[in-house]
Amino acid sequence: MNDKYSLKIIQSGKTQQVKILREGAGIAGQAVVLKVADGARLQLVKAVTLVSPDKIELKRVGKDLHLALPGGDLSAPDLIVEDYFAVFKCSHVDWESSANTNVEMANEIGVVFRVA
């Protein structure tokens, strides 16, 4: 499919940076690699429809967080957040929606993950 996704890096309630991710980028050797500061939030939505991806896969690899978009492969992730688990000293990803309760709201705002 090769859909495009928008990844917002949000710090202190403000968007600091926006990266474009593409399905299959990791397989093509073009994964997005980034580091984020403590307290940052990452919001992932489809670039055209602004809804969350149908399915993503996440994996902890050492201190890094690997993410594969739909149609991707975790052995060649589309996004690598370096030192995610070292910087944030957490063992889980905190998924939330603006209402923090329902999946429909999460689809409207996209997938949001942060470190508590």
N, C-alpha and C positions, 0 to 999 in steps of 0.2 A: 504494500500500500504506500509506504513511504510518507506517511502523514508527518506534519511538523507540529512541534509542541513548544510552548513558551514556558520557560522556567524563570520565575521571578525570585530574586534574592532580596528578602525583606529584613531590614534591621531597624529596630526602634520604631516600627510601624510605617516605615517609608521604604519604597522600592529603591534599592541601591543599584541593581543591575538586572538586565534581562538577557537570558541566553536562549538561543533557538536550538532545539534538539530535533533530530530526525530519526524515524524508525529505521533500524538497520545500520545506523551510523557506526556502532561498535563493530559489527561484522565487516564493514567496509574500512575499518581501521581509523575511523574519524570520531571516536568517542569524545564527548566533552568532559574535561577534567578540571575540577575546581576545588578550592578550599573556601570555607566560610568561617566567619567569626562566631564566637560563643554567643548564643541567644538569637542567631539568625533563623529565619523561617524560609523554607523553599516552597513555592507554590507552582504546581505543574498543571497546565491546561492545554487542550488542543488549541493551536494558534487560530484556527478559523472559527470554530464553534464556541470556544472558551469554556468547554466542559472538561471534566477529568477524563483521563484515558480509560478505556474499557477494562484494561488489565495491565498491571505492571508487576515486575518481579524484583525483589530486593534481596541482597545477600551481603552479609558481613564478610569481608576478606581482610584479615588482619585488622588494621585500624581504619580501613576504608569502607565506604558504603558503595556498593555497585547496584545500578538500576538498569533493568532492561525494559524498554517500551514494548507495546504489543508487536508481536512478530520478531522480537529480538531474542537474544540468547545471553544468559548470564555469564557464559564463558567468554563472551565478547560484549561487555555492557555498553549501553549507549551513554550512560553518565557514570562518572566516578567522582565521589566526593572524598578527597584525600583527607586522612586523619580525622574523619568524622567522629569515630568512637574514642579517639585519644583526646581531642579538643573538648568534646562535650561530656566525656566520662559517663556514657550511658550504655545500656545494653539493649535498648529497644527504641523503636521509632514511635513517636506520639502522633497518631493520625487524628485530625480534628476537622470539624466543619465549623462554620460561623455559629451555628446553633449548638454544636458539639453533640448532637444527638441523632440527626437523621441523614441517611444516605442521599436523599434527593438534594438536600442543601449542599452536601459535599460535591455533588455533580455540578451544581450551579457555580460554585467558587473554585472548583478544581481540587486536586489532591494537595493537601498542605501537610508538610512534615517539619517538625522542629525538634529541638532538644530542650528538655526541661532542666 
